[in-house]
Structures are given as structure tokens and as C-alpha cells.
Amino acid sequence: MVYKNLDAVLNKLFGPFAEERTLILNALKKDEELNTSLSKSDDVSKIINIFNEVFNKNSRVMSKKVLNKYKEILKYYSLTDVQSAMRNAQADEFHIENKFKYCTLEYFSRIEQIDKWMNVVKEEKAKGDFVMPKFNVRG
């Protein structure tokens, strides 16, 4: 991308061959790449594909509002973490009983929901803890 106004100001401040000018332009390019990393169609389609796979749904698009929320989430969590949170929510009895109607792309775009479902630990019932019921038998 060409930065005509920025280029003119940097030339005026540092001259066309100054090292500071190059450092500022490189930092700007890195920030721009970071900010647009999720807006690539690949990343959007990955999130939608993960969601569709986990919940067996057919979502096709994501609103800009939800997309911006996922940008914020991906600053702290990876796509694998988001998928793990979705899988943990999928195993929850409440969501199973309601046939996942509350599990939406927007629901998982909330950082508190990702944090909540990332930290859920499944309780496994021990099979050896069976207690035989006591019967009152006269003998």
C-alpha cells in the first residue's frame, strides 16, 4: 500500500534516506498486517468451518460486528482454543437438551464465553464407586 501523505511527512522530517523513516514504515506495515489478518477470507472461512463442523450447522456468512469481535479474541486465543471452547460447549447438557439453538457464531464471539468454555473440565464418573443399596430384609 502506498502512503503518500505519510511518505511526504517522513521525507520532510528525516530525509528520503534516513533509517528512522524505514523503521516507521516497516512498523506501520506490520501493524497493518496484524489488523487485517482476520479479515482475510481464509480466516473467516476457518472460523465458520470450525463452527459448522462442531455443531453440524450450515452458517455461511459472518457480520462485520461479529468479525471484529473475533479479531479481538484472536489476539488472546488461537483458532484451536476457539475450537476447543466450541467442543466443550457442545458436550454441555444444557446445550444438548436445547439442540444447540443458543450456540451461534455471535455467542462464541464474546470473549467471556470463550474464556468460560475453555476452562470447563469434564467430570468423569468413576465406574468403581458403585454402592450397593441396602435392603431391609427380615430373617
C-alpha positions in Angstrom: 0.0 0.0 0.0 1.3 3.5 -0.8 1.3 6.1 2.0 1.7 9.4 0.1 1.0 11.8 2.9 3.0 9.8 5.5 5.8 9.5 3.0 5.9 13.2 2.4 5.9 14.0 6.2 8.7 11.4 6.8 10.8 12.9 3.9 10.3 16.3 5.4 11.3 15.2 8.9 14.1 12.7 8.2 15.0 13.0 4.6 14.4 10.3 1.9 17.3 8.0 3.0 17.1 8.2 6.8 17.0 4.9 8.8 14.2 6.2 11.1 11.9 6.6 8.0 12.4 3.0 7.1 11.8 1.8 10.7 8.5 3.8 10.9 7.2 2.5 7.5 8.1 -1.1 8.5 6.3 -0.8 11.8 3.3 0.6 10.0 3.3 -2.3 7.6 3.5 -4.9 10.5 0.6 -3.2 12.3 -1.5 -3.2 9.2 -0.8 -6.9 8.6 -1.7 -7.7 12.2 -5.0 -5.7 12.0 -6.1 -7.2 8.7 -5.0 -10.8 9.5 -8.5 -12.0 10.3 -10.3 -10.1 7.6 -8.8 -12.4 5.1 -11.4 -14.7 3.7 -9.3 -17.8 4.7 -9.5 -16.9 8.4 -13.2 -16.1 8.3 -14.0 -19.3 6.5 -11.9 -21.3 9.0 -14.0 -20.0 11.9 -17.2 -20.7 10.0 -16.0 -24.1 9.0 -15.0 -25.0 12.6 -18.4 -23.8 13.9 -20.3 -25.7 11.2 -18.3 -28.9 11.9 -18.7 -28.8 15.6 -22.4 -28.0 15.7 -23.4 -29.6 12.4 -24.9 -26.3 11.2 -24.8 -24.5 7.8 -23.7 -20.9 8.6 -22.3 -19.1 5.5 -21.6 -15.5 6.5 -20.4 -13.5 9.5 -21.4 -9.9 10.2 -18.7 -7.2 10.5 -19.7 -6.8 14.1 -19.0 -10.4 14.9 -15.9 -10.4 12.7 -14.5 -7.5 14.8 -15.2 -9.4 18.0 -13.3 -12.5 16.6 -10.4 -10.2 15.8 -10.2 -9.2 19.4 -10.5 -12.8 20.6 -7.7 -14.0 18.3 -5.3 -11.5 20.0 -5.5 -13.7 23.1 -6.6 -17.1 21.8 -5.7 -19.3 18.8 -8.2 -20.9 16.4 -7.5 -24.2 18.2 -8.6 -22.6 21.5 -11.8 -21.3 19.9 -12.5 -24.8 18.5 -11.8 -26.3 21.9 -14.3 -23.9 23.6 -16.9 -24.8 21.0 -16.4 -28.5 21.6 -16.7 -28.1 25.4 -19.9 -26.2 24.9 -21.1 -28.9 22.6 -20.7 -31.5 25.3 -22.7 -29.5 27.8 -26.0 -31.0 28.8 -27.9 -27.7 28.6 -26.9 -27.1 25.0 -27.6 -30.8 24.1 -31.1 -30.5 25.6 -31.8 -27.3 23.6 -30.3 -28.8 20.4 -27.6 -26.1 20.3 -30.0 -23.3 19.4 -28.0 -20.9 21.7 -24.7 -21.9 20.2 -24.2 -19.3 17.4 -21.3 -17.6 15.8 -22.2 -14.5 17.8 -22.3 -16.4 21.1 -18.7 -17.6 20.6 -17.6 -14.1 19.5 -17.9 -13.0 23.1 -14.5 -13.3 24.8 -16.1 -14.2 28.2 -17.8 -17.2 26.5 -14.6 -18.4 25.0 -12.9 -18.0 28.4 -15.8 -19.8 30.1 -15.8 -22.8 27.8 -12.0 -23.0 27.6 -11.9 -23.6 31.3 -14.6 -26.2 31.5 -13.4 -29.6 32.7 -15.4 -32.6 32.1 -16.2 -34.6 35.2 -15.8 -38.3 34.7 -17.8 -40.6 36.9 -15.7 -43.4 38.3 -17.1 -46.8 37.5 -15.8 -48.4 40.6 -17.7 -46.2 43.0 -20.9 -48.1 42.8 -22.6 -48.5 46.2 -25.0 -51.5 46.6 -28.3 -50.3 48.0 -29.2 -51.7 51.4 -32.3 -53.8 51.7 -34.3 -54.3 54.8 -34.8 -58.0 55.0 -36.3 -59.9 57.9 -34.6 -63.0 58.6 
